[in-house]
């Protein structure tokens, strides 16, 4: 492991492209480090499946759909993240 133990525990980590190959592995890694996750991707069904796969009792996982190529989608995401 390249990080100190507990450095990400109870911290919030935002991951874009969370359901892609690299994004999913990063999401799993941070879940194992007990970091709370904010996962963003354009495919909501893949996000739901990923959340089920990596959910642990001691972390919070929030999922948000966003297509970063769409300005409207980015604005909606920002308004949701501010809540």
Backbone as CSV, one residue per row, in Angstrom:
resi,resn,N_x,N_y,N_z,CA_x,CA_y,CA_z,C_x,C_y,C_z
1,UNK,0.842,-1.181,0.000,0.000,0.000,0.000,0.885,1.241,0.000
2,UNK,0.499,2.218,-0.810,1.344,3.410,-0.943,0.921,4.542,-0.010
3,UNK,-0.184,4.374,0.702,-0.659,5.420,1.608,-0.488,4.983,3.053
4,UNK,-0.319,5.963,3.936,-0.276,5.663,5.363,-1.620,5.087,5.794
5,UNK,-1.574,4.206,6.754,-2.797,3.614,7.273,-3.703,4.715,7.825
6,UNK,-4.972,4.637,7.494,-6.023,5.547,7.970,-5.944,6.973,7.429
7,UNK,-5.090,7.242,6.453,-4.977,8.609,5.941,-6.270,9.063,5.248
8,UNK,-7.019,8.126,4.656,-8.262,8.474,3.967,-9.508,8.066,4.749
9,UNK,-9.340,7.480,5.904,-10.473,7.014,6.700,-11.375,8.192,7.071
10,UNK,-12.660,8.046,6.756,-13.678,9.062,7.029,-13.476,10.367,6.255
11,UNK,-12.628,10.358,5.245,-12.469,11.513,4.356,-13.384,11.307,3.158
12,UNK,-13.675,12.371,2.431,-14.519,12.287,1.244,-13.646,12.280,-0.001
13,UNK,-13.922,11.329,-0.894,-13.169,11.198,-2.135,-14.136,11.250,-3.297
14,UNK,-13.916,12.173,-4.230,-14.761,12.313,-5.410,-14.050,11.651,-6.589
15,UNK,-14.762,10.745,-7.261,-14.180,10.011,-8.381,-15.081,10.173,-9.596
16,UNK,-14.550,10.758,-10.660,-15.302,10.879,-11.910,-14.937,9.697,-12.803
17,UNK,-15.862,9.323,-13.677,-15.622,8.151,-14.513,-15.544,6.894,-13.674
18,UNK,-16.355,6.853,-12.629,-16.244,5.816,-11.607,-16.528,4.407,-12.109
19,UNK,-17.304,4.264,-13.189,-17.633,2.913,-13.639,-16.730,2.418,-14.759
20,UNK,-15.791,3.235,-15.183,-14.807,2.771,-16.166,-13.829,1.815,-15.506
21,UNK,-12.964,1.224,-16.282,-12.027,0.225,-15.745,-11.135,0.807,-14.656
22,UNK,-10.536,1.939,-14.937,-9.650,2.559,-13.944,-10.459,3.140,-12.794
23,UNK,-11.565,3.820,-13.117,-12.398,4.425,-12.081,-12.944,3.418,-11.092
24,UNK,-13.336,2.241,-11.586,-13.858,1.213,-10.683,-12.780,0.704,-9.741
25,UNK,-11.579,0.510,-10.263,-10.483,0.043,-9.409,-10.110,1.097,-8.364
26,UNK,-10.115,2.353,-8.776,-9.834,3.432,-7.826,-10.923,3.478,-6.755
27,UNK,-12.168,3.318,-7.161,-13.293,3.320,-6.214,-13.144,2.193,-5.199
28,UNK,-12.802,1.005,-5.672,-12.602,-0.140,-4.774,-11.468,0.136,-3.791
29,UNK,-10.384,0.709,-4.304,-9.228,0.986,-3.452,-9.572,1.968,-2.333
30,UNK,-10.264,3.049,-2.688,-10.615,4.031,-1.667,-11.665,3.487,-0.700
31,UNK,-12.555,2.622,-1.183,-13.505,1.974,-0.273,-12.752,1.113,0.739
32,UNK,-11.738,0.401,0.275,-10.930,-0.420,1.184,-10.142,0.425,2.175
33,UNK,-9.873,1.678,1.815,-9.197,2.604,2.726,-10.187,3.314,3.655
34,UNK,-11.466,2.902,3.580,-12.551,3.435,4.411,-12.807,4.918,4.170
35,UNK,-12.649,5.341,2.928,-12.967,6.708,2.537,-14.424,6.760,2.094
36,UNK,-15.126,7.817,2.470,-16.468,8.038,1.934,-16.323,8.416,0.469
37,UNK,-17.236,7.906,-0.366,-17.077,8.085,-1.805,-18.201,8.907,-2.413
38,UNK,-17.814,9.767,-3.338,-18.751,10.484,-4.198,-18.392,10.018,-5.605
39,UNK,-19.251,9.154,-6.152,-18.971,8.539,-7.444,-19.796,9.202,-8.524
40,UNK,-19.149,9.574,-9.619,-19.825,10.267,-10.719,-19.535,9.533,-12.018
41,UNK,-20.585,9.328,-12.794,-20.457,8.712,-14.109,-21.715,9.021,-14.897
42,UNK,-21.678,8.809,-16.197,-22.865,9.082,-17.007,-23.864,7.937,-17.004
43,UNK,-23.459,6.757,-16.535,-24.333,5.589,-16.536,-24.810,5.282,-15.120
44,UNK,-26.040,5.661,-14.805,-26.558,5.516,-13.443,-26.723,4.056,-13.037
45,UNK,-27.092,3.173,-13.963,-27.270,1.764,-13.597,-25.928,1.121,-13.237
46,UNK,-24.866,1.495,-13.947,-23.540,0.988,-13.592,-23.090,1.547,-12.242
47,UNK,-23.455,2.796,-11.965,-23.120,3.384,-10.668,-23.811,2.630,-9.537
48,UNK,-25.089,2.308,-9.736,-25.823,1.553,-8.707,-25.189,0.189,-8.466
49,UNK,-24.811,-0.479,-9.547,-24.168,-1.790,-9.413,-22.822,-1.681,-8.704
50,UNK,-22.050,-0.665,-9.043,-20.757,-0.461,-8.390,-20.953,-0.182,-6.905
51,UNK,-21.931,0.629,-6.573,-22.200,0.939,-5.163,-22.514,-0.337,-4.392
52,UNK,-23.355,-1.196,-4.946,-23.677,-2.469,-4.281,-22.433,-3.333,-4.095
53,UNK,-21.575,-3.318,-5.107,-20.389,-4.168,-5.087,-19.375,-3.747,-4.020
54,UNK,-19.242,-2.447,-3.794,-18.167,-1.977,-2.899,-18.670,-1.433,-1.573
55,UNK,-19.978,-1.417,-1.359,-20.527,-0.852,-0.118,-19.984,-1.581,1.107
56,UNK,-19.522,-0.831,2.048,-19.067,-1.351,3.334,-19.846,-0.628,4.421
57,UNK,-20.010,-1.271,5.546,-20.825,-0.700,6.620,-20.292,0.626,7.144
58,UNK,-18.997,0.798,7.117,-18.403,1.964,7.765,-18.107,3.125,6.819
59,UNK,-18.635,3.078,5.569,-18.416,4.201,4.666,-19.742,4.633,4.027
60,UNK,-19.758,5.875,3.581,-20.912,6.405,2.856,-20.536,6.486,1.372
61,UNK,-21.477,6.087,0.528,-21.256,6.184,-0.909,-22.423,6.945,-1.518
62,UNK,-22.112,8.035,-2.191,-23.120,8.827,-2.899,-22.825,8.707,-4.390
63,UNK,-23.873,8.490,-5.183,-23.687,8.372,-6.626,-24.446,9.486,-7.344
64,UNK,-23.826,9.988,-8.408,-24.425,11.058,-9.193,-24.180,10.791,-10.672
65,UNK,-25.228,10.976,-11.450,-25.110,10.844,-12.892,-24.718,12.187,-13.490
66,UNK,-23.725,12.163,-14.367,-23.324,13.390,-15.053,-22.571,13.037,-16.326
67,UNK,-22.948,13.692,-17.411,-22.191,13.635,-18.654,-21.438,14.963,-18.740
68,UNK,-20.146,14.924,-18.522,-19.364,16.157,-18.453,-19.285,16.900,-19.784
69,UNK,-19.701,16.269,-20.868,-19.737,16.968,-22.152,-20.934,17.897,-22.255
70,UNK,-21.914,17.719,-21.366,-23.124,18.524,-21.384,-23.074,19.587,-20.280
71,UNK,-23.166,20.857,-20.675,-23.151,21.934,-19.689,-24.343,21.812,-18.749
72,UNK,-25.505,21.477,-19.276,-26.694,21.323,-18.449,-26.469,20.238,-17.392
73,UNK,-25.879,19.137,-17.785,-25.605,18.038,-16.860,-24.627,18.471,-15.769
74,UNK,-23.618,19.260,-16.133,-22.650,19.759,-15.140,-23.308,20.703,-14.152
75,UNK,-24.194,21.560,-14.632,-24.895,22.503,-13.750,-25.782,21.751,-12.761
76,UNK,-26.495,20.751,-13.262,-27.341,19.933,-12.376,-26.500,19.229,-11.313
77,UNK,-25.358,18.676,-11.731,-24.468,18.008,-10.779,-23.999,18.964,-9.693
78,UNK,-23.565,20.157,-10.084,-23.081,21.130,-9.098,-24.164,21.504,-8.104
79,UNK,-25.405,21.654,-8.576,-26.481,21.995,-7.654,-26.747,20.850,-6.677
80,UNK,-26.605,19.602,-7.131,-26.800,18.451,-6.241,-25.672,18.336,-5.238
81,UNK,-24.446,18.599,-5.666,-23.296,18.498,-4.771,-23.307,19.568,-3.685
82,UNK,-23.910,20.691,-3.966,-23.958,21.775,-2.979,-24.932,21.497,-1.847
83,UNK,-25.854,20.557,-2.052,-26.868,20.253,-1.018,-26.308,19.482,0.127
